[in-house]
Amino acid sequence: MNVERPVVEQQHVYGERERMHRGGPSPVGMWFSAFAIGAAVGGVLGLLYAPRRGREIRATLFETLPGQGVSPEFRARVARTLAAGGTSPGQMSAQAQRELDELRSQAYNKISDARLRAKIMRKEAELRYLKGKEKLREEVEP
């Protein structure tokens, strides 16, 4: 009886290897599949049971969350400008893009200046260190 038992275990191990080579389900693949199916089902259920349209929900969120999205003051300014009739939405968009580019350029210049100042400060600190080291060497060596 002792001789048959190892043979059965070897067949079982061989069966597992054979199943893996045949492309049987792997634990990672099964987990990923379950996750994807769950996400899809959750998304569909979320869309079906949503109380309002996305536009209405976003508007409510922007009103209730301060500092998020477009401020009411900016919306009022845009509405006044459009009501005055002097500027088209396309012109306003172009102006906003120009202002954004200008702000980006200013930020880049300030960052470059800060990096340069940091480099200068680092070199000055190295110089003070070397001067102090030289002064100690002169005091120690008569």
N, C-alpha and C positions, 0 to 999 in steps of 0.2 A: 504493500500500500504506500509506502514511503516513496517508491519510485514513480508512481503515477502523479503524485501531487505536484512536483516541480514541472512536469510536462504540462499540466493544466494551467499553471501560473504563466509558463512561457507562452502558451497559446493565447492567454488573455492579454499579455503584454504585446504580443505580436498583433492581436486584434486591434488594440488601441493605436498602435503605430500605423497599421493599415488604414484605420478610420481617419487619422490625421492626414495621411498622404492622399486620401480620396477627396479631401476638401470638406470634411465634416465641420459642423458648426464649432467655432472657437468661442471661448467665453467673452473675449473682447468684442468680437463681431456681434454676438447676441446682445451684449450690453448696449452697443452703439445702435443697433436696430431698435431695441426697446426705447432708447432715449429719443430717437428720431420719430418713431411712431407716436410716442407720448407728446412730443412737442407739436406735431402736426395736429393731433386730436385736440390738444389744449388751445392751439391757435384758432381752429375752426369753432370750438365751443365759445371762445372769447368773442369772436366776431358775431356769432349767432345771438349771444346774450348781452351784447353791449347795449347800455341804456340809451345812448345818444350817438350821433354821428361824430366822427373823429374831429371835424372842424369845431364842433360845439365843445367837445371835451378839451381840446387845445386852448380855446378861448377862455374857458373856465379856469384852466390851470394857469395861464398867463396872468389872469386877473388876481388869483389867490396867492400865487407864489411871487413875493417881491424879489426883484433882481433877476428874474428869469424871463427870457424872451424879450419882446419889445415893450418898452414902458408906455403907459397911457399918455404921458406927455409927448413922447415922440409920435405916437399915433395921431394925437390932436394936431401937432405941428404939420404932419403930412397931410391930414385932412384939410387944414386951413390953406396950405399951399396949393393943393389940387383944386379947392373950391375957388381960389382967387383966379385960377385959369392961366396963370403966368408960366407954369411949368408943367410939362407932360411927365408921366411916370417914367418914360425912357430917359428924359433929361435928369430927373431926380436920381435914377439909378446910376447914370454916368457920373453925376456929381458925388454921390456916395462912394463910388469906386475910386474917384480921384482923391477924396478925403481919406479913404482907407489906405490908399497907396502912400499918401503923405505921412500918415501916422505910422505906417510900417517903416518908412524910410527914417523917420525920427527915432523910432525905437531901435532900429539897426544902428544908427549913429551913436545913440547913447550907450548901447551895449559895447560897441567898438571902443568908445572913449573909456568906459569902465574897465575893459580888458587892458587897454594901454596903461591906464593909471595903476592897475594891479601889477602889471609888469614892471613899471617904474618903481613902485613901492618895494617889490621883491628885490630888485637890483640895489636899491638904497639899503635895504636890510642886509643884504649880502656884503655890501661895502662897509657898513658899520661893524658887522661881525669880523670881517678881515682886519679892519683898523684896530678893533679891540684885541684880536688875536696877536697882531704885531706889537701892540703896546705891552701885552703880557710877556711876550717873548723878550722884549727889550728890558723889562723890569727883572726878569729871571736871569738873563745873561748879562753880567756886568761888563 
